Amino acid sequence: MPHYLIQVAYNTSGTAGLVKEPQNRVERVTPAIEALGGRVECGYFAFGEYDICLICEMPDNTSAAAFALAAGAGGTVASYRTTVLLTPDEAVEAMSKAAESGYEPAPG
């Protein structure tokens, strides 16, 4: 199953809600991911540009997009980023295919 890095930044309403009612949002979003056929591999709260980072398995891009839409529709997210992750074997396979593609860079 494909893996995804999901990064979420809360807006001021979302942050205020967590201060008012502290909770483990990783545990709270896990059922929604599972309902879409996915699995949370690990999740962390973070300092910096994003407040939460998850590594998830999802059945496909459509399911990953569905979770992004659901999270964004909640009104507490300022920024949401999904990154498709490749295993080392998938990356090596992609490198091999790239070498066989026949691509030539534009003259510079």
Order of alpha helices (4+ residues) and beta strands (2+ residues): beta-alpha-alpha-beta-beta-alpha-beta-alpha
